[in-house]
Amino acid sequence: MVFFGAALISLLSWYLARDPTLALVLLSVTDAVAILPTLRKVYRKPFEDSVTLFSINIARNAIGLFAFQIYTFSAVLYPAKNVFFNALLVVVMLIRRRLHGSYLKV
């Protein structure tokens, strides 16, 4: 509920400031903070989530980044953030699985 409220605040800032870039940055920061509980879960229970799912999300967003003809901050921010945080989740998951003795379960 907190993250939903933060998203609504970012939309309100877009409406009041008439600046879509500010709203995009606020939404991206909210989304980045919202991934922290998932990161904590992946760290504590590395076998409960799918490496494949997060890897597909990395590939999907990376392909999207290469599809742009003109690179602007507003166009690149969201997919680049997704690539970074999904890659972070995969790396944490694989390291924690390895420390627990197996990383073969995908």
Secondary structure, 3 states (H helix, E strand, C coil): CHHHHHHHHHHHHHHHHCCHHHHHHHHHHHHHHHCHHHHHHHHHCCCCCCHHHHHHHHHHHHHHHHCCCCCCHHHHHHHHHHHHHHHHHHHHHHHHHHHCCCCCCC
